[in-house]
C-alpha cells in the first residue's frame, strides 16, 4: 500500500505503523492529497490486527507547518471560492484529527522540528509526544488571519490549562522545546543525536504493550472528564470485566502470582 502514496510514507514493521509526512519542500504543510493519504494510512493501521501503535513524524527539518496556504485560490477573487476551499480542507483535517483521537491504538508524535498551526494540533491530539531539542511550537492561525482549528479548542486548554492556552493563542508566541516540555505539550525532549534511536525504542515498546488495555485507557481519558463520577466508574468496570475476559489476562496474572513478572515488564521507557 505504501507505494500508492505520493505525499506521505507509510510502513508497518514489528507491530508499529509509521506515518511520515513527506513534503519537506513545503515545510511538511498538509494539502488535500496529503490529508487524504494520512487518513487512509491511519485507517489501514486501525484495521490491521498486527499493529500495536502508530508513529507520526515529519521528513527533514519540520514536523508540520499545518495548512498548505499555497493552495488557496486567491487568484479567483471570490470569497466564496476561498471559503469552499477551506471547508473541504477542514473536513479532511477533522477526519485525520478525529481518527488520531479515536483509533484504538496509542499514537506517538515524534516532533522532529517546528510544529505550527495544524501541525501543533496534530501533536496535541496524539497520545504521547516527544521532540528534538530544536523543535518549536506555534499556534500561527491569527498571524494569517484565520480562526484556530484542528480541535485546539478541545485539546490545548486540556493540556496546558486555560490561561496558558489563551496566552499561546492570543499572543502567538513561539514555545521552545524546553517550554513545551514544561507546559505538558510534549513528554520528553531529546538531543538531535539521540532523537531517532529514542523515538524508535519508545514506539516499539508502545507497539509491544497490550493494545486492548491501551485502547481502554485512551477512550476513558477522552470521555471520562466529561462524565459524572457514576458514569465514569460504570464504564471503567465494564472495561475491567472485558479485560479479565481477554486471553491476555490469565497468563499475565498467573506469572505475577508466581512472582515471575517483574514490576517493570510492561513499562514504556520514555
N, C-alpha and C positions, 0 to 999 in steps of 0.2 A: 504493500500500500504506500510505502514511503516515497516510491518513485513517481507517484501521481501528484505529489505536492510541488508547487513552484516556489512558494514564499516561506515555507517552514521545513524543518527536518523532523521526522518522526521515526522513532526506533523503540523496539521492545526487546530488552535483554535482561535475563536473570530476574524476571518479575518486575522490572522497572520500565515504565513508559516515559520516554524523554521527548519533550517538545522544544525545539529550538526555533525562535523567531529569527529567520534568516533574511533580513532586509537591512544589512549594515549601511548601505549607501543612503538609506532614509532614516538612520538612527533607530532602526527596527520599529518605525511607526507602522501602525496596522491599518491597511486599507481593506476594502470589502473582501477581496480574494483571500487575503491573509486571515481575516477573521473567520471566513467560511472554512478555510483549511484547519484553523485551530479548533473550531467547533467539531469538525469531522474527526480530527485526531483525538480529542477528548472523548467523543462518543465511542470511538474504537477502543480506547483504553478502558472505558467503563464497561464495555461488553466482554472484554477478554478476561476469562477467569484467572489466567496466569499472572495478570498484572496486579501487583500489590500496592503500588504507589505511582504517583505521577510527578515528574520533574519538569518545571518550566524555566527556561533561561533564554538569553539572547546571544546572538552571534556578534563577535567583535567587542567593541568598547561600550556598547549601550545595552541595557536590558530592554527598554522600550520607551519611546518618546510619546506614546499614546496615539491619538488620531493622526492619520496621514492627511495633513492640510493641503497637500498639493493636488488632491483630487477634487477639491471644492470647485463647483462650476461657476466661478466668478465672472467669466467672460460672457455668460448668458445674460447677465444683468438682471436676473429675476430673483427677487427674494424668495418666491415660492419654490423655484428650482433649487435654491440652496437649502431651504427647509426640507424639501423632499430628499435631497442627498443625505442630510443629517438624520432624517427619520429612518431611512434604510440602514445606514451605517450604525446608528444607535441600536436598532433592533438586533443586529448581529453581535454588537458589543455586549448587549444584555444577555443574549443566548450564551456567549462564552462565559461571562461573569457568573450567571446563574448555574451553569454546568460545573464550573470550578467549585462553587459552594455546595452543590447537591450531589456530586459524584461520590459514590460510597467507597472512596479510597482517599488516603491522605495526599494532599498536593503540596509540594515543596517548591517555593520560588527561589531560584538561585540568582540573585541580583548581581550581575557581572559588571554593571555600570549604571549610569543615570536612569532613574525611573520617573518619568514626568507624566502628568495628566492621567490618561487611561493606563499607562504603564504602572503608575503608583496604585491605581485602582485594582489592577491585577495582582499586585503584591499584597494589598490589604485583604483581599478575599481568599488568598491562599492560606492553607492551614498552618504552615510554618514558612519562615522566610529567613534566609541568610544572605549576606552580601560581602563583596570585596571592599576593602577599606577606601577605595577610590569612588565608591558609589555615591550618588546624590539623589535626593528625593524632593520633588517639586510638584505642587498642585497644577499650576500653569493655566488653568482654564480662564481665569479672569484676565490674564495678560493677553489673551487672544479674543476677548470679548464674548465668551460663551459661559453658560452656567455649568457648574460641576456635574459630573455624570459618573458612569461606571460604578454605581452603587456606593459611592463615597459617603452619601448621606446616611447609609446603613452601616458602613464599616469603619469610617475614620474616627468618629466620636467614640465608638465602642472600644477602639484600640487605644487611642491616645487621651480620651477624655474630652468633654465639651469645650473647655477653654482653649486647650491646645489645638483642637480641630478648627475652631474659629480663627485662631491666630494663624495657623498654617494656610487656611483657605483665603482669609481676608488680606493678609499681608503679602502673600505669595512668596514667602521666604523659602530658601533652599536649605534643606537639612543635610548635614554631613552624615556619613555612615555612623560615626560615634553618637551623634544626636538621635539618629533613627533607632539605634540600639537603646538609648536612654528612654526614648518615648514609647518603646514597645513595638515599633513598626517592623523591626527585624529581631530575630532571636540571637543571632551571633554575627560578628564581623570577623572576617579572615583577611590575612595579608594576601597580596597578589600571588606570592609564591606558593601558598598553601591552599588557595581557594578551590581549585579544581579537584584536588585529592580529597579535601574535607567534604565538599559537596557530594562527590561520588560515594564516599563512605556513608554519609548521613542518609542519602537517598536509598542506597542499597539496604541499610538497616531498616528503614521505614518499609521498604518493599518486602522484607523478610518477616516483619512482625505480623501478628494475627489481624488480617484486614477486616474481618467482620466486627471485631471489637473496636478497631479504629473508626469504622463507619458509624457504629452506635454512638461513640463519644462525639464525633463530628456533628451528627444530626442533633443530638441532645444539646450541645453547646449553642447551636444556631437557634434552636427552638425554645430551650428552657428559660432563657432570660425574659421571654415574653409571656410565660405561663405562670399560673398560680402555683404555689408550692404543692397543692394537691394534684394538679395536672402533671407537674414535673415528676413527682415521685411515682405516680401511676405509670407513666411512660418508662421510667427507669426500671421498675420491677418487671415490666414486660420485656425489656432488654436483658435483664438478669436471667429470666426464665428461658428466653431464646438462646442465650449464650451457654447455659448449662446443658441445653439440649443439643448443642453443636458438637460434632466429632472432635473438635479441638480440645474440649474441656476435660474429659475424663483422664486421658494420659498425662496432661499437664498437672492435674490435681494429684494423681497417684504419685508422680515424681516428686511433687512438692511435699506430700505427706511422708514419703520415704527420704526426704531431705536430699534428693538428687538434683533438684533445681536450685541453682544459685540465685540469690536475690537480684542479681543484675542481668539475668539471662535475657529479659525482654527489653532492656534499656536501649534507647537510641542515643548515641553519644554525639551531641552537637559540638 
